[in-house]
Amino acid sequence: MRWPQSLRARLTLWYTLVLGAPLVAFAGASFLVLERALLHRADSFLDETLGAFTTELASEQQEEATAPKAIASSLRDVQFRDVRLAVFDARGGLLASGTVDTSARYALRHPVDLARVGAELRRRLETTTRDVFTVGSGERAYRVAAEPVAIFGSRYLVAAAYPLHGNRETLEAVGTSYFIAIPLLLLIASLGGYFLAGRSLSPVAAMSARAAEISSTNLNERLPVGPRRDELSALALVINSLLERLEQAFAQQRRFMADASHELRTPVAVLRTEADVTLSRSNRSEAEYRESVAVMRDSAQRLGRIVDDLFLLARADAGHLPLRREALYLEDIVDESARAVRSLAQERGVRIDLLPLEDSPFNGDADLLGRVLLNLLDNAIKHSPVGGTVTLSLTRCGHEYHITVADVGPGIPADAQTQIFERFFRADKSRSREGAGDTSGAGLGLAIGRWIAEAHDGRLELVRSDARGTEFRVALPAPDDDSSAGPSATPTTDEHDRLATSFTAPDR
């Protein structure tokens, strides 16, 4: 039989099987119990009958002179419905038998075969106590109780035979009722189970229909949630939560693509416009060509930075940008980062204040960590007024290193502080000073910095931003005091040169 594909049909089938197996087991057990109970009742009846007959025999021995007369008198006086009494000699030969009450319809229809009873008794001659056994089978089965007795000093065997036709017919009636009732009950249970399964799975059908209608164009749709807080409602809530995350991811992706297109379009437009203007005139001086090429170079550099940042974020999101962890000292990276941006700070009239450093061994990617600091320093310099100071420090606080970059600029608006780590988000209008627009980035530096910090099991956070300035902090896990996370010795001159050239300031 092929297993049904429908969940509703499978649930109904399982429900029927789970209900049917106990029913069949109960029917079989109850049938056996009933059979034993009927047989026990027959044995009890035979035991009482045989006891009454032996008592009558003992009484007749006092009134009659011979054994045959005592036996005949006892058989004549003791008669029971459906029971036939008989007396056999010591060798199992039939001496006398009683008659059956005329109302004993089973005995009249199937008379007891006393010859077979005698043959069975001959096999049991050594029995000294009352014995109960069955003779025959089917329609001609009888339950026989036999007991040896002494009559006038001689040994005889008395027997009482009870037909089992009544028991058989009772069992057949019960079996027939089971045969009819159990399939009928299973049919009713199957129909009820099929109906209940349909009612229970109707929310699933509704959710499936609604889910089939949801695509990338209508991710704002949600699955229906029933009023009852059951497993299906919980499933609908989980799927709705998944759809909400997908909607946010799609919205972020669309926004990312739109912002990326906008950021890429600007330098491309500058390149194309400058090239068209340069080529529109046949005669230009060398100074004009050099000026045009410089403009195109700056636009190409800006375009290259954006493409590099996008490529870095794409590889990070895909998990294809493994960290090149190595033993290093954070103070070296902080010091080299400060050196790398001093010339840029001098051009803008900003001073870099590097607080005293101490040994800070760490295990990480020097290039990526340097990129975080350069992005933070570049932002701090751009948004500091002329004559302002950018403070850079490295301290250890418990089990963390704290690298802080603080400026004295106008600060980030409160409503924009929760969005500054989003890709392509810029608060330049509020933080930039005049003339900074030509150097403003694409809004990817903080997003990249947060990813790099989290990749090193740390975090990048905005500590404060107000009218006094802005402070960012890079928190990285510090090793235990007895661990050897950093190099075993101070870096050599060659190592310092490598650290100094492993990262450079952002292109201006």
Rosetta blueprint (number, residue, H / E / L):
1 M L
2 R L
3 W L
4 P L
5 Q L
6 S L
7 L H
8 R H
9 A H
10 R H
11 L H
12 T H
13 L H
14 W H
15 Y H
16 T H
17 L H
18 V H
19 L H
20 G H
21 A H
22 P H
23 L H
24 V H
25 A H
26 F H
27 A H
28 G H
29 A H
30 S H
31 F H
32 L H
33 V H
34 L H
35 E H
36 R H
37 A H
38 L H
39 L H
40 H H
41 R H
42 A H
43 D H
44 S H
45 F H
46 L H
47 D H
48 E H
49 T H
50 L H
51 G H
52 A H
53 F H
54 T H
55 T H
56 E H
57 L H
58 A H
59 S H
60 E H
61 Q L
62 Q L
63 E L
64 E L
65 A L
66 T L
67 A H
68 P H
69 K H
70 A H
71 I H
72 A H
73 S H
74 S H
75 L H
76 R H
77 D H
78 V L
79 Q L
80 F E
81 R L
82 D L
83 V E
84 R E
85 L E
86 A E
87 V E
88 F E
89 D L
90 A L
91 R L
92 G L
93 G L
94 L E
95 L E
96 A E
97 S E
98 G L
99 T L
100 V L
101 D L
102 T L
103 S L
104 A L
105 R H
106 Y H
107 A H
108 L H
109 R H
110 H L
111 P L
112 V L
113 D L
114 L H
115 A H
116 R H
117 V H
118 G H
119 A H
120 E H
121 L H
122 R H
123 R L
124 R L
125 L L
126 E L
127 T L
128 T L
129 T L
130 R L
131 D E
132 V E
133 F E
134 T E
135 V E
136 G L
137 S L
138 G H
139 E H
140 R H
141 A L
142 Y E
143 R E
144 V E
145 A E
146 A E
147 E E
148 P E
149 V E
150 A E
151 I E
152 F L
153 G L
154 S E
155 R E
156 Y E
157 L E
158 V E
159 A E
160 A E
161 A E
162 Y E
163 P E
164 L L
165 H H
166 G H
167 N H
168 R H
169 E H
170 T H
171 L H
172 E H
173 A H
174 V H
175 G H
176 T H
177 S H
178 Y H
179 F H
180 I H
181 A H
182 I H
183 P H
184 L H
185 L H
186 L H
187 L H
188 I H
189 A H
190 S H
191 L H
192 G H
193 G H
194 Y H
195 F H
196 L H
197 A H
198 G H
199 R H
200 S H
201 L H
202 S H
203 P H
204 V H
205 A H
206 A H
207 M H
208 S H
209 A H
210 R H
211 A H
212 A H
213 E H
214 I L
215 S L
216 S L
217 T L
218 N L
219 L L
220 N L
221 E L
222 R L
223 L L
224 P L
225 V L
226 G L
227 P L
228 R L
229 R L
230 D L
231 E H
232 L H
233 S H
234 A H
235 L H
236 A H
237 L H
238 V H
239 I H
240 N H
241 S H
242 L H
243 L H
244 E H
245 R H
246 L H
247 E H
248 Q H
249 A H
250 F H
251 A H
252 Q H
253 Q H
254 R H
255 R H
256 F H
257 M H
258 A H
259 D H
260 A H
261 S H
262 H H
263 E H
264 L H
265 R H
266 T H
267 P H
268 V H
269 A H
270 V H
271 L H
272 R H
273 T H
274 E H
275 A H
276 D H
277 V H
278 T H
279 L H
280 S H
281 R L
282 S L
283 N L
284 R L
285 S L
286 E H
287 A H
288 E H
289 Y H
290 R H
291 E H
292 S H
293 V H
294 A H
295 V H
296 M H
297 R H
298 D H
299 S H
300 A H
301 Q H
302 R H
303 L H
304 G H
305 R H
306 I H
307 V H
308 D H
309 D H
310 L H
311 F H
312 L H
313 L H
314 A H
315 R H
316 A H
317 D H
318 A H
319 G L
320 H L
321 L L
322 P L
323 L L
324 R L
325 R L
326 E E
327 A E
328 L E
329 Y E
330 L H
331 E H
332 D H
333 I H
334 V H
335 D H
336 E H
337 S H
338 A H
339 R H
340 A H
341 V H
342 R H
343 S H
344 L H
345 A H
346 Q H
347 E H
348 R L
349 G L
350 V L
351 R E
352 I E
353 D E
354 L E
355 L L
356 P L
357 L L
358 E L
359 D L
360 S L
361 P E
362 F E
363 N E
364 G E
365 D L
366 A H
367 D H
368 L H
369 L H
370 G H
371 R H
372 V H
373 L H
374 L H
375 N H
376 L H
377 L H
378 D H
379 N H
380 A H
381 I H
382 K H
383 H L
384 S L
385 P L
386 V L
387 G L
388 G L
389 T E
390 V E
391 T E
392 L E
393 S E
394 L E
395 T E
396 R E
397 C E
398 G L
399 H L
400 E E
401 Y E
402 H E
403 I E
404 T E
405 V E
406 A E
407 D L
408 V L
409 G L
410 P L
411 G L
412 I L
413 P L
414 A H
415 D H
416 A H
417 Q L
418 T L
419 Q L
420 I L
421 F L
422 E L
423 R L
424 F L
425 F L
426 R L
427 A L
428 D H
429 K H
430 S H
431 R H
432 S L
433 R L
434 E L
435 G L
436 A L
437 G H
438 D H
439 T H
440 S L
441 G L
442 A L
443 G L
444 L L
445 G H
446 L H
447 A H
448 I H
449 G H
450 R H
451 W H
452 I H
453 A H
454 E H
455 A H
456 H L
457 D L
458 G L
459 R E
460 L E
461 E E
462 L E
463 V E
464 R E
465 S E
466 D E
467 A L
468 R L
469 G E
470 T E
471 E E
472 F E
473 R E
474 V E
475 A E
476 L E
477 P E
478 A L
479 P L
480 D L
481 D L
482 D L
483 S L
484 S L
485 A L
486 G L
487 P L
488 S L
489 A L
490 T L
491 P L
492 T L
493 T H
494 D H
495 E H
496 H H
497 D H
498 R H
499 L H
500 A H
501 T H
502 S L
503 F L
504 T L
505 A L
506 P L
507 D L
508 R L
